[in-house]
Amino acid sequence: MTNGMSVSGTTTRPGPPHLVGLTEPADRPCNVTEKRWAGLLEVGWAARLRSKDGQTRFQLRYYGELFEGLIVGDDLPALVYAVTESGQQILLFDGAVHGHDAMFCDSWDEDRLRTRRADQVYVDADGEDTFELVVWVGYNIDWEAERQEVVDAEDPDLVTLVDGRRVPFEVVRHAAFDAVSITATNARGRATDVVSEELA
């Protein structure tokens, strides 16, 4: 798994476009069984976050609220950033932008979305706030079967999103994932799911 590619069995697939160049191969998080991990890789993509300057430990800053330890949205979608020790911010997940429903179904008032501030710091059950991060996204939609339903009638290489943007079909295949999970592992080796959402 390099340059945003995840290899699972004989399947190689690109990951989310917004994380290309920011990942490296991921070991199975300790809170996931081997059987479940194999199943996740069969239907998705997974990688460990790595900043462009090589850092692999991050704080998590978010907009939203915590529900049973998970970062979720309130009346607006969640927003989650990884932040390096030097202050570099990497957008991990924006519920208003990322995934199938955000691209094809849901819409929000843009002025309200701009009021979101990812200014809360995630702290786990051990009181830790710095983590290695593994991102998994699910690809259960058969985009080849759906292609004729979503492409533009005038340009079969483009898809019109709910907000009116027209993007290449090949981008949609990898950006419109239907589930996301982010697992944070602290310095003691405890792994915690911090984001887990169905997006279609």
N, C-alpha and C positions, 0 to 999 in steps of 0.2 A: 504494500500500500504506500505509494509515493505520489507526490504532486496531486493530491486530492483523489487518488484512485484507491479503491478498496477491493481486495481480492478475497473471494469466498468460494472455495471449491474451484470450479472452472469458470466462475463468473467474475468479471472485472467491471466495475461501474464507477463513473465519476461521482463525487459527492456534491454537496450544495455549492453553487458558484461563489457564494460570499466567503467560503472557507478555503478556496483553492490557494495553495502556496502557504497555508498556515497549519498544516497537519503532518503527522508522521504515523507509522504503524502503531496500533494500539494493542496492548495486552488486555486480556479479559479482566475487567474489574472484579475484585474479590467478592463483591456482593451479587454476582451473577454466576449461576452454575454453568459448567461446560456445555451441557445440553442446551440450555437457554441461549447461551452465547452463539453456539453454532446455528440455532434457529434464527436469531436476530441477523446474523451475517447472511443467511440465505435470502432474506427478504429486504436487506438494507445495506447500509454503508456505515462504517465506524472508523474513527481515527482519534489519535491523541492530539490535542492542541499544542502547537509549537509556534512561538512568535517568530517573526522574520529575523530577529537577532538571536534566535536559538533558545529562548527561555521556555520552560515547560511547567512553571509553577505560577499560579495566578490568584489574585483576589477575584471574587465575583461581586459585581455591583448590579443592582437591578431596580426596576420599577415594577410594582405590583405588591402582592402580599404573600405570606407564607400560609400554606394549608397542608397540615400533616407533613411539614418539612419540605414541601415542594413550592417553588416559586410559581405563582399563578397570577393572572390578571385580576383586576378588580372590575370596575365598569369599563375599563379600557384594557387592551391586550398587554401582556407582560413584555418587558424589555430587559435583556440580560447581556452584560458585557463581561469579558475577561480583561483584567487589568494587570500589566506586568509591574515589577518592582520599580521600573523607571517611569511608569505612568502611561505607557502605551495602552490604548483601549482597542479591543477586538470585539466587534459585534458578534455574539454567538447566536442570539435568537430574538427576533422581533415578531410577536404574534400578529402584528398588523401587516406584515410584509411576507413572512416566510411560511411556506407550506401551501398545500392545495386550497384550503378554504380562504386563506387570506388573498390568494391570487384570483380565485374564481367565484367566491360566494359572498364574503363579508366585506363591508365597507364601513368606514368611520369618518367622523368629522375631522378634517385635517387640522383645523385649529386646535381641537381638543387633543389630538395625538401629539402635537408639538408641546403640550404642557407636561408630558411625561418626562421625569428626570430619574435616571438610574443612579440614585444617590444613597441607596441602602446597601450595606455590605453584608453578604451572606456569612453566617457563622454556624458551624455544624455542632453536633451534640457534644463534641470534645472541646468546644470553645475555640476551635481553629478557624482561621479565615484565609488560608493560603493552600492551594490545591493543584494537583495534576488533574486535567480534565479530559474525559473521553466523551465525544459527541457521537451519537448514533441517530441516523434518520432512516425511516422506513419507506420502501418503494413497492407498494402492493398494487398500484394502479398499472394496468396494461396500456401504456400510452400508444402503442401501435394500434391496438384495437380502438382506442378513443380518438385517434388522430383526426379522422374525418369529421368528428363532432366538434372539435375545438379549433381547428385551423381556420384562418381567414379565407372566405370564399374567393377573394381576389388574389391572394398570395398564400399558397399552401405551405410555405415555410414559416409563416408568422401566425401567432395566436394573440387574440385580443383579450386582455385581462379585464376584471370587473371594474378597474379604475380607468379603463380606456387605453392604457399603454399597450403597444404592440411589441411583442418580443419573439425571438426565434423559437420555433418548436423545440429545438435541441436544448435550449436553455430551460424551457418549461419542464422537460422530462426530468431534469435534475433539481430544479428549484421547487417544484410543486410536490414535495414529499408529503406523505400522509401521516407521519408520526415523527416525534422527536424525543430524544432522551439525552440528558447531560448528567454524567456521573462525576462526582468530585472525590478525589482520594487525598486525605490529609497526610501529614508527615508521619503519623503513627500507623499508616496503612489502612485506616478505616475508609471504606468507600460508601458514599451516600448519593442516592439519586436526588438531584436538585431541580431538574425539569423533567417532566414526563407528560406529554400531551398528544392526544389524537387530533389530527389536523385535516381530516376528511370524513 
